[in-house]
Amino acid sequence: MNPSSLPWKNNAWLGRRVVVTGSGRGIGQGCARFFAKHQAKVLLVARSQSELEATQRELRQFTTECDWIAIDLTESASAAKVVGRAKDKWGGLDVLVANAGSAAQGGFLELPDDAWLQGFGLKMFANLRVIREAWPLLRESKGHVVMIGGGTAKTPERHLSLVSAINGGLAALSKSIAEQGILDGVHVNLVQPGMVQTSRRQRLFQKLADQAGLSVEQWVTRAIHQSRVIRLGTPDDVAQLVGFLSSEASEWIQGAIIDVDGGQTKAV
């Protein structure tokens, strides 16, 4: 690759129309921040209006083209409303980051049926509906889809049974969507983050630390050592990769499943 063609040098995201689901906080917020810093037009999507308003205030220091929609994506009509907002406001869509999703943490013995239905309903089915609804616009713009899964797809964890199952399903789904993308000219890839410092991950750390009789700091230090990783990740670490996969510099990467985890995944 010619260094002069790198997207960071050419501001590849200037004016791009971007939707990020689950962008009120965490990884989604980090991705939205990345695009805003590169002067893209960003539509924030999450359930919490207060989180979206706070994120918008932050991002408007980088771009005036930042809107939000507070919506429950598990409702079947929500996907059309989200995509319709982007089309009405900007006339189309160039990038979709399918990140929405939180699932109950716990082992399969302790999680009730409702937790499984809710977890798959948001992270799997809701994102699928948004991708499907956005597809005609992405096909028209030769746009990009970046799906956010998780490292437990490859290395399932006992205390994250539901999360592991969903992430495994998302990995398979991303391959299928990418195959359609080849036919329609839509660029599709999946990112699998490892241990990223988010509010949800912090709650898990606290739970596991309590079970082990340790402080959170002690538990995290032990986890980093046992996992043999560089450090814990940040939302911005993930966002850098998402940004690259949303640029023409990555056009020959299609249907890839990319770990961004500080070396946590040891499997080939």
N, C-alpha and C positions, 0 to 999 in steps of 0.2 A: 504494500500500500504506500502510495506517495504521501509523505508527511504533510505536504501542503494541502492534501484533500481531507485531512482529519476534520471531523465536524466541529471540534472546539475552535479551530482556527477560522472556520468559515461561517460560524454562527448558524449552523444548519437548522436550528429550530425557530429562527426569527419569523414571526407571523404564523407559525404552524398552529392549527386548531387541535387542541388536546383535551380529552376527557380522562380524568383519573377517578375511578371508583374507590370508595373507602379512603378518601383523602382528607378527612378531618384531623387525622393524627397518624403517627407511626410511619410506616413505609410509604403509604399513599401520600401523606403530607410531604415527605421527603422528595418523592417523585414530582409532585406538583411544584415544590420549591425549585427543583432543578429546571423545569421548563420555564417557570416564571423568570428565573435569573437569566435565561437565554431569550427573553422577550417573546415567548410563545403566548398564545391565547389559551387560557386555562379555565376549564369548567370543573369545579370541585363537586364531588358527589359523596354524601354520607347521610346518616340518619340525624345526627346532632346539629341543629342549627347553630348553637353557641360555638361548637368547635369549628364549623365552617366559617362563621363570621370572624373568629379569631385568626384562622388561617388566611382568610382573604385580606385582613388588615396587614398581616405580615407580608404577603406576596405583593401587595400593591405598591410596596417600595421598589419593586423590580419591574412591574408591568401594570398598566391601567386596565388591560384586558383580562380581568379575572372575575369570574362569576361563580355562583354556587347554586345548588339545588338540594334541599334537605328532603330526603325521600327514603322510604323503606323498599329496598330493591327486591325483597322477597315477594312483594305484591306484583302480580303478573303484568299489570299495566305500567309499571314504573319504568321499564327499559325504554318503552316508546316515548315517555315523557322526557327522559334524560337525553336521548338522541335527538328528539324534536327540539329541545332547548338549544343544543349545539347548532342544529341546522337553521333554526330561526335566527339565531344571533350571528352566526358566521357563514352560513350558506353551505356548510359541509364539515368534514372531519378528516384530519390527517393522522392522528395518533389516538389509540385507545389503550390505556393501562388498566387491565382488569385485575384490580387488587382487593375489592371488597371481600370481607369475610372474616368472621371470628367464629371459632368453634369451642365448645366446652372442653376444658382440659381435664383429663382423667383416664383411668384404665377402663377397659371394656366391661369389667364387672360392676363398676360404680356408676356408669352413665346410663340414664334412662332412655327409652325410645325417643322421647321428645327432643332430647339433646341431639340425637343423630339426625332426626328430621330437620331440625333448625340449622344444624351445621351444614349439611348438604344443601339445604334450601338456599342459603346465602352464598357460600363460597363456590359452590359448584353451579347450581341452577340459575341463580340470579346473574352471575357473571356471564354464563352461557347466553341468557336472554339478551343481555346488553350487547354482547359480541354479535349475535344474530341480527339484532335490530340495527346495529351500526354498519353491518356488512355492505349494504348497497352504497353508502357514503364512502366507505374505505375502498371499495372496489373502484369507485369513480376517481378517487384521489390517488390510487395506488399507495395506500397508506400502510400504517404499521399497527400491529396488535402485540402488546407485551403482556403476557399473563404472569401473575405472581403466584407461585405455589409454595413449596417449602422442602427443606432437606429431608424431612421425615418420609418423603416419598421413596427415597432410596434406603434410608436407615430408620425404619419405624421404631417408635419408643413405647415402652409399656405404659407409661403415664400419659401418653398422647395418642391413644388408640384412634379416636375419631379424627383428630388432625392428620394423623398418618394416612388413614384411609382416604380422606378427601384429597390430600396432596398426591397420593398415588393415582387417583382417578383423574385429577387435573393434568398430570403428566401425560397420561394416555390420550386425554381429550385434546391436549395441545397438538399432538402429532396429527390427529385427524383433521383439526381445523387448519393446520399448516398445509396439509395436502390439498384442501380446497383453496387455500391461499395461492398455491402454485398455479392452479387453473385460472384464478381471478385476479392475479397480480397483487395480492395482499401479503405483506411481510409479517410473519407470525413466529414468535418464539416464546419460551417460558423461562423465567428466572426462579431459582430455588434458593432463597436465603437460608442461612443458618441461624445462629444465635444472635439476634439483633436486639439492641437495647430499645425496647418500646414499653409503653405502659402495661400492655398485656403480658409481655415477657417478664417484666418486673414482678407482676403479681405471681407468676409461676415460680420465679426465683424465690420469692418470699415463702410460698407454700412448701417448696422443696427444702428450703433452709430450715423452716420450722420443723419439718419431719426429721431432719438430720440433726437437730439441736445445734445449729450453727447460725451465725449472723448472715445476712445476705452477702456481705462483702466476703466473708470466709467461704460461703458456698460458691460464689462466682469464681473466686480464685481457684478453688478446687476443681470446678467444672472446666475452666480454661486449661488447667494442667492435665486433667484426665482426657479431655477431648483433643489435646495437642493442637490447639489453634493459636494463631497469632495474638488475637484479642477478641473481645466481643465486637460485633459489627454495629454500625449506625445506619439509620434510614438513608443518609446521604451516600454511604457506600453502595447500597443497592441502587439508588437513583442514578449514579454514574453509569452503571451498566445498562439500566433501562433507557437512559438517554442515548447511549451508543446504539442500542438495538432499535431505536426510533429514528435512525439517520440512514442516509444512503450509503454511508461508509461501511455498513454491515449488511449490505443487500445480498451477499452470497451466503449469509447465515440464515437458514430457513428451517423451521421445525426443530431447532436446537433446544436442549434442556441444559441450562447453564447454572452451575452451583456458584454462589457467592457467599462464602462461609468461613473465610480465613483458614481453609485447609481442613475443615471438620470432616468432610466426606472423604473417606480413604478408598472407597471402591472405585474400580476402573469403569 
